[in-house]
């Protein structure tokens, strides 16, 4: 069953609450009808939100899903006439297809439909899609291309038809560990339905998706996002729908991991976010939900929450070093994860890659390396924080006046690559918790360490001995570029935490092609304990980063 919103709200409110929601928002489709009384809105119009979306890339052999959403038709009823898609391949040739041609009166809060295109007759390259939605409103006919927002480009949706699958290695499965769905909806944003997320994930080549809607949204009444529901109806419905999508009868679709993005207090009592995966219990966190005036104190601190997490769940610091805008810091008490916050033993690791290799990633990488240098065994993970955006990010940039578009925070653009024993919920979650994974926006990598007793350690594990043989495997594809830089890094552990000490090691390389390489290195351990990790980059700027293997002197 697809959950449809049943919001019948007065689309006006106090400026304080609207602004707080704006700056506590993620990267959803944009809600444009909410308005502060007496303030002119350039973005508001008397039509429902109308938009089309499609995955940013397409695996070989996959059909292309095209999603159309019409929201708030209960406030602005329309008659949907036709939906037509025009497409070009590599900028040439123009074809079209009628997706919908059956007049339909819409007066519901949330309507969506998925359509399918078969690109099997097309060569690899980039498809440009223009989706035209024709409606009748108050006896007039209107045509909207791709979306009906004021101030957006209405530009084509660009889909890369890849000639090859995501870079493959034995036992490798890709996933997005930080996404959001339509179980979040408020004054400025809304997301995509769960089945559409699953279909888009399959199209781009993902094997699993963690859906981590905000704690301050999952405890609301379904028809009122300001009031909390003591029965947790929305949370229960969210879990049930995800469970249904994972049933064997659904076919070999991407595994949908139930999660929650929980707001908690860091050591300075500022609001930061946790990703909690596979915990059946709901964890309340309302500090930056802006549901009550000037209430910014979250229910749990980081240690409080970590003590509640069962062994069957995983706890990950969400985008720990993403810069916090000053206004966001003031209005909703947002902060960043600090060194003392990430050292708790029950914290699996840090989601440092959050949609793009940017300053937040660079700062997060340094925070993680600092924890490794002090002897803490933490792992790194990747997600996108995609809030329904499959192809292009659209969001309110300045309240009431300006929209913003960009090509990051897109489902599956940055990924966690997991080496699991099988394609199953349990195997993938277990591998994530053990650090048998790497993060990437392009190439794949894996490595092992074998001691003199022929014992083998994989990513995320520890091995003792005196002499170790290191073997690593790297894979890219023409889509992501030729392998350009490969690094094998040895990190010294100094529990006093004085500084990060990493040395780039030389190695033997067996280059099979521009897109496949293996490296070898023998190490005689002279220190009590060190860690090894890998980095790889392509000539197009795509990169991957491994989790460590820890070596201990026997």
C-alpha positions in Angstrom: 0.0 0.0 0.0 1.3 3.4 -0.9 0.9 6.0 1.8 -0.8 9.2 0.5 -0.6 12.4 2.5 -3.8 13.6 4.0 -2.7 17.1 5.0 -5.5 19.7 5.1 -3.5 22.6 6.5 -3.9 26.3 6.6 -1.0 27.4 4.4 0.1 30.3 6.5 1.9 30.6 9.8 4.4 32.4 12.0 7.7 33.5 10.4 9.8 32.0 13.2 8.4 28.5 12.7 8.7 28.8 8.9 12.3 29.9 9.0 13.2 27.2 11.5 11.7 24.6 9.2 13.6 26.0 6.2 17.0 25.7 7.9 16.3 22.3 9.5 15.3 21.0 6.1 17.2 18.5 4.0 17.0 18.4 0.3 13.4 17.5 -0.6 11.2 18.5 -3.4 10.1 22.0 -2.5 6.8 22.9 -0.8 5.7 26.3 -2.2 2.2 27.0 -0.8 3.1 27.7 2.8 3.1 31.4 3.4 3.6 33.8 6.3 0.6 36.0 6.7 1.1 39.5 5.2 4.3 38.6 3.4 4.3 38.4 -0.4 5.6 35.1 -1.9 7.0 35.1 -5.4 7.1 31.3 -5.3 3.4 30.7 -4.4 0.9 30.1 -7.2 -2.6 28.7 -7.4 -1.6 25.3 -8.8 -0.5 22.2 -7.0 3.2 21.3 -7.1 3.8 19.4 -10.3 7.1 17.7 -11.1 8.8 14.9 -12.9 11.9 12.9 -11.9 14.1 10.1 -13.2 17.3 8.4 -12.1 20.5 10.1 -13.0 22.0 7.0 -14.5 20.7 3.7 -15.9 22.4 0.3 -15.6 22.6 -1.9 -18.8 19.4 -3.9 -19.3 17.3 -1.8 -17.0 14.1 0.0 -18.0 13.9 3.7 -17.2 11.4 4.8 -14.5 9.9 8.2 -14.9 8.1 9.5 -11.8 5.4 12.2 -11.9 4.1 13.8 -8.6 1.2 16.2 -8.2 0.9 17.5 -4.6 -1.7 19.7 -2.9 -4.5 19.1 -5.5 -6.9 19.1 -2.5 -6.2 22.8 -2.2 -6.0 23.5 -6.0 -8.1 20.8 -7.8 -7.1 20.2 -11.4 -7.9 17.9 -14.3 -4.9 16.0 -15.5 -5.1 15.7 -19.3 -1.9 14.2 -20.7 1.7 13.4 -19.8 4.2 13.4 -22.7 7.9 12.8 -22.8 10.2 14.1 -25.5 13.8 12.8 -25.5 17.1 13.2 -27.2 20.1 10.9 -27.2 23.5 12.6 -27.0 21.9 15.9 -28.1 20.6 14.4 -31.4 17.3 13.0 -32.7 14.0 13.8 -31.2 11.4 11.2 -30.3 8.4 11.3 -28.0 6.0 9.1 -26.2 2.6 9.7 -24.6 2.7 8.3 -21.1 -0.8 9.3 -20.0 -3.8 10.3 -22.1 -6.9 9.8 -19.9 -8.5 12.9 -18.3 -8.4 12.5 -14.6 -9.8 14.8 -11.9 -7.4 15.2 -9.0 -8.3 16.6 -5.7 -6.1 14.6 -3.3 -3.2 15.8 -1.3 -0.6 13.5 -3.0 -0.9 11.8 -6.4 2.0 10.0 -8.1 2.5 7.5 -10.9 5.5 5.7 -12.3 6.0 5.3 -16.0 8.5 3.2 -17.8 10.6 3.8 -20.9 12.5 1.0 -22.7 15.9 2.3 -23.9 17.0 -1.0 -25.3 17.1 0.3 -28.9 19.3 3.2 -27.9 23.1 3.4 -27.8 24.9 4.4 -24.7 25.1 8.0 -23.9 23.0 10.7 -22.3 19.2 10.9 -22.7 17.6 14.3 -22.2 14.0 14.0 -21.1 11.5 16.7 -21.2 8.3 15.6 -19.5 5.3 17.8 -20.3 2.3 17.6 -18.0 -0.9 19.1 -19.4 -3.6 20.1 -17.0 -7.0 21.9 -17.1 -7.5 24.4 -14.3 -10.5 26.7 -14.1 -11.5 26.1 -17.7 -7.9 26.9 -19.0 -5.3 24.5 -20.3 -1.7 24.7 -19.0 1.5 22.9 -20.0 4.3 22.5 -17.5 7.7 21.1 -18.5 9.5 18.9 -15.8 8.2 21.1 -12.9 6.0 24.1 -12.3 8.1 25.9 -9.8 8.7 29.6 -10.2 12.3 30.5 -10.8 13.7 27.0 -11.8 15.2 26.2 -15.1 12.7 23.5 -16.2 15.7 22.0 -17.9 15.7 18.5 -19.3 16.3 15.5 -16.9 19.6 14.1 -18.0 20.0 10.3 -17.7 23.4 8.6 -18.3 22.8 5.2 -20.1 25.9 3.3 -19.0 27.6 0.7 -21.2 28.6 -1.2 -18.1 27.4 -1.9 -14.5 28.9 -0.1 -11.5 32.5 -1.3 -11.0 32.2 -4.9 -9.9 34.4 -7.1 -7.6 33.5 -10.5 -6.1 30.9 -10.3 -3.4 30.4 -6.5 -3.8 27.0 -4.8 -3.3 26.4 -1.0 -3.5 24.0 1.0 -1.4 23.0 4.5 -0.3 23.0 4.7 3.5 21.3 8.0 3.9 18.0 8.7 2.1 14.6 10.2 3.0 11.1 9.5 1.8 7.6 11.0 1.8 7.3 10.1 5.4 8.7 13.6 5.9 6.5 16.5 4.8 6.3 19.9 6.2 6.0 23.6 5.4 8.9 23.7 2.9 9.5 20.2 1.6 8.3 16.7 0.7 9.8 13.5 -0.5 9.2 10.6 -2.9 7.2 7.4 -2.2 9.1 4.4 -1.0 8.3 2.2 -4.0 9.6 4.9 -6.3 12.9 5.1 -4.3 13.3 1.3 -4.6 12.7 1.4 -8.4 15.1 4.3 -8.9 17.7 2.6 -6.8 17.5 -0.5 -8.9 17.8 1.6 -12.1 21.1 3.2 -11.0 22.6 -0.1 -9.8 22.1 -0.1 -6.1 21.5 -3.3 -4.1 20.3 -1.7 -0.9 19.0 1.6 0.4 18.7 2.8 4.0 15.7 5.0 4.4 16.4 7.3 7.4 13.5 9.8 7.8 13.8 12.4 10.6 12.8 11.4 14.1 10.9 14.7 14.5 8.7 13.8 11.5 8.1 10.1 12.2 6.4 10.7 15.5 3.8 13.2 14.0 0.2 12.6 13.3 -0.3 11.7 9.6 -2.5 14.7 9.0 -0.6 17.2 11.2 3.1 17.6 11.2 3.1 19.9 14.2 1.5 17.6 16.7 3.0 14.4 18.0 1.1 11.1 17.9 1.6 9.1 21.1 0.6 5.9 19.2 3.4 6.4 16.6 1.1 5.6 13.7 3.3 7.0 11.1 6.4 5.2 12.4 4.6 1.9 12.4 3.2 2.5 8.9 6.7 3.4 7.7 8.2 0.1 9.1 5.3 -1.9 7.7 5.7 -0.5 4.2 9.4 -1.1 4.1 8.8 -4.7 5.3 6.4 -5.3 2.4 8.9 -4.0 -0.1 11.4 -6.5 1.1 9.1 -9.5 0.7 10.4 -12.3 -1.6 7.3 -11.9 -3.7 8.6 -8.4 -4.7 11.4 -10.1 -6.7 15.1 -9.3 -6.4 14.7 -5.6 -5.8 17.1 -3.5 -3.7 16.9 -4.3 0.0 15.2 -1.5 1.9 16.8 -1.0 5.3 14.5 0.6 7.9 16.3 3.5 9.6 15.9 6.8 11.4 17.8 10.0 11.5 17.7 11.0 15.1 18.5 14.4 16.5 20.7 14.3 19.6 22.8 16.6 21.7 26.6 16.6 21.2 29.1 17.4 24.0 28.3 21.1 23.7 24.5 20.5 23.8 24.1 21.4 20.1 21.9 19.4 17.8 23.6 16.7 15.6 22.2 13.8 13.7 22.5 10.0 14.1 21.7 7.3 11.5 20.1 4.4 13.4 19.6 1.3 11.1 17.4 -1.7 11.8 16.2 -0.8 15.3 12.5 -1.6 15.7 12.2 0.9 18.6 11.5 4.5 17.8 14.0 7.1 19.2 12.6 10.5 19.9 14.7 13.5 18.8 13.0 16.9 18.4 15.7 19.4 19.0 15.8 20.9 15.5 12.2 20.0 14.4 10.9 23.5 15.1 7.6 22.1 16.2 7.5 24.2 19.4 8.6 27.8 19.9 12.3 28.0 21.1 12.5 24.3 22.0 15.9 23.2 20.8 17.0 20.8 23.5 16.9 17.2 22.2 15.7 14.4 24.4 18.9 12.3 24.3 22.7 13.0 24.3 25.0 11.0 22.1 26.0 8.6 25.0 22.3 8.3 26.0 21.2 7.1 22.6 24.2 4.8 22.1 23.4 3.0 25.3 20.0 2.1 24.0 21.1 0.6 20.6 20.7 -3.2 20.4 23.3 -5.4 18.9 21.0 -6.0 15.9 21.2 -2.3 14.9 23.9 0.0 13.6 24.6 3.5 14.9 26.4 5.9 12.5 27.2 9.6 12.9 25.4 11.4 10.0 27.4 13.9 7.9 29.6 14.7 11.0 31.6 17.6 9.6 29.3 19.3 7.1 29.7 23.1 7.7 26.8 24.6 9.7 25.5 27.9 8.4 25.5 30.6 11.0 21.8 31.3 10.8 21.1 27.5 11.2 23.3 27.5 14.2 21.4 30.4 15.8 17.9 29.4 14.9 17.9 25.7 15.6 21.0 25.2 17.7 22.8 23.0 15.0 26.3 21.9 15.6 28.9 19.4 14.3 30.3 16.1 15.7 33.5 16.6 17.5 36.3 14.3 18.4 35.0 13.5 21.9 31.6 12.7 20.3 32.8 9.9 18.0 34.8 7.9 20.5 32.0 5.9 22.1 32.4 2.2 21.7 28.9 1.6 20.4 29.3 4.0 17.5 30.0 2.0 14.3 31.5 4.9 12.4 30.9 8.1 10.5 29.0 8.8 7.3 31.6 11.3 6.0 30.6 11.2 2.3 27.2 12.9 1.9 26.4 13.4 -1.7 29.7 15.0 -2.9 33.4 15.1 -2.2 33.4 18.6 -0.8 34.7 20.5 2.3 32.4 18.6 4.6 33.9 15.4 3.3 37.5 16.6 3.6 36.8 17.7 7.2 35.1 14.4 8.0 38.0 12.4 6.6 40.4 14.3 8.8 38.2 13.7 11.9 38.1 10.0 11.1 41.9 9.8 10.6 42.4 11.6 13.9 40.3 8.9 15.6 42.4 6.1 13.9 45.6 7.7 15.0 44.4 7.6 18.6 43.7 3.9 18.3 39.9 3.9 17.9 38.5 1.4 15.4 35.8 3.4 13.6 34.5 2.8 10.1 33.5 5.2 7.3 30.3 5.1 5.3 28.7 7.0 2.4 25.2 8.2 1.5 23.6 11.1 -0.3 21.0 12.6 2.1 18.7 12.4 -1.0 15.2 13.5 -0.1 13.4 12.3 -3.1 15.7 13.8 -5.7 16.7 11.2 -8.3 18.0 13.5 -11.0 18.2 17.1 -9.8 18.0 18.9 -6.5 15.3 21.5 -6.3 14.8 23.5 -3.1 13.8 26.9 -1.7 16.9 29.0 -1.3 15.5 32.2 0.1 12.1 32.1 1.8 9.2 33.1 -0.5 11.5 34.5 -3.3 14.2 32.2 -4.7 14.6 28.6 -5.8 17.8 26.7 -6.1 19.0 23.7 -8.3 22.1 21.6 -8.3 23.3 18.2 -9.3 24.4 16.8 -5.9 22.5 15.1 -3.1 21.1 12.7 -5.8 20.1 9.1 -5.0 23.1 6.8 -5.5 25.7 9.3 -6.7 27.9 8.6 -3.7 27.8 5.0 -2.5 28.9 2.5 0.2 30.3 -0.6 -1.4 29.8 -3.6 0.9 31.4 -7.1 0.6 28.8 -9.5 2.0 28.5 -13.3 2.0 25.2 -13.1 0.2 22.5 -10.8 -1.1 20.4 -10.7 2.1 19.3 -8.1 4.7 21.3 -9.9 7.4 24.5 -10.4 5.5 24.6 -6.7 4.2 23.8 -5.2 7.7 26.4 -7.5 9.3 29.1 -6.5 6.8 28.3 -2.8 7.3 28.7 -3.2 11.1 32.0 -5.0 10.6 33.4 -2.4 8.3 33.7 -4.7 5.3 33.0 -1.7 3.0 34.4 1.3 1.2 33.0 4.7 0.1 33.1 5.9 -3.5 31.6 8.1 -6.2 33.3 6.0 -8.9 35.9 3.2 -8.7 35.8 0.0 -6.5 38.5 -1.4 -4.3 39.2 -4.2 -1.8 42.2 -5.6 0.0 43.4 -8.3 2.4 46.4 -8.9 4.7 47.8 -12.3 5.3 50.2 -13.2 8.1 53.0 -15.8 8.3 50.4 -18.3 9.5 48.3 -17.8 6.4 45.5 -16.2 8.4 43.7 -13.6 6.3 42.2 -10.3 7.4 39.6 -8.3 5.4 38.7 -4.6 5.6 37.5 -3.7 9.0 39.3 -6.4 10.9 42.5 -6.8 12.9 45.3 -9.4 12.4 48.4 -10.2 14.5 51.8 -11.3 13.3 55.2 -10.2 12.3 55.2 -10.3 8.5 52.2 -9.6 6.3 51.4 -9.9 2.6 49.1 -7.2 1.3 47.0 -7.7 -1.8 44.6 -5.1 -3.2 42.3 -5.0 -6.1 41.0 -1.9 -8.0 38.3 -1.6 -10.7 36.9 1.3 -12.7 34.9 1.6 -15.9 34.9 4.1 -18.8 31.9 5.8 -17.2 34.0 6.8 -14.2 37.4 7.1 -15.9 40.8 5.4 -16.0 42.6 4.5 -12.7 45.0 7.4 -12.1 46.2 7.5 -8.5 46.4 4.5 -6.1 47.6 4.9 -2.6 48.5 2.4 0.1 48.7 4.3 3.4 50.2 3.1 6.7 49.0 4.9 9.8 50.9 5.0 13.0 48.9 4.7 16.2 49.7 7.0 19.1 47.1 6.8 21.8 48.2 10.2 23.2 46.5 11.7 20.1 49.3 14.0 19.3 48.9 14.0 15.5 48.0 12.1 12.4 51.0 10.1 11.1 50.4 8.4 7.7 53.0 7.2 5.3 52.4 6.4 1.6 54.0 3.0 0.9 55.5 1.8 -2.3 54.1 -1.4 -3.9 54.3 -3.7 -6.8 51.5 -3.2 -9.4 50.0 -5.6 -11.9 48.1 -3.4 -14.3 45.6 -5.5 -16.3 44.1 -2.5 -18.2 43.5 1.2 -17.7 40.5 0.2 -15.6 41.7 -2.8 -13.6 44.8 -3.0 -11.4 46.2 -5.2 -8.5 48.9 -4.2 -6.1 51.2 -6.3 -3.8 53.3 -5.3 -0.8 55.1 -7.2 2.0 55.3 -5.6 5.4 57.5 -6.5 8.3 55.9 -4.9 11.4 58.3 -3.1 13.7 55.7 -1.1 15.7 53.2 -2.5 18.2 50.2 -1.5 16.1 49.4 0.3 12.8 46.6 0.5 10.4 46.5 0.2 6.6 44.0 1.8 4.2 43.6 2.5 0.5 42.7 5.5 -1.7 42.1 5.4 -5.4 41.2 8.1 -8.0 40.5 8.2 -11.7 41.5 10.7 -14.4 38.0 12.2 -14.2 38.2 13.0 -10.5 36.2 10.1 -9.1 37.6 8.6 -6.0 37.2 5.8 -3.4 38.4 5.3 0.2 38.7 2.0 2.0 38.1 1.1 5.6 41.3 0.0 7.5 42.9 -3.3 8.3 44.7 -3.1 11.7 48.0 -4.9 12.1 49.3 -5.9 15.6 52.8 -7.1 16.4 52.6 -10.6 17.7 
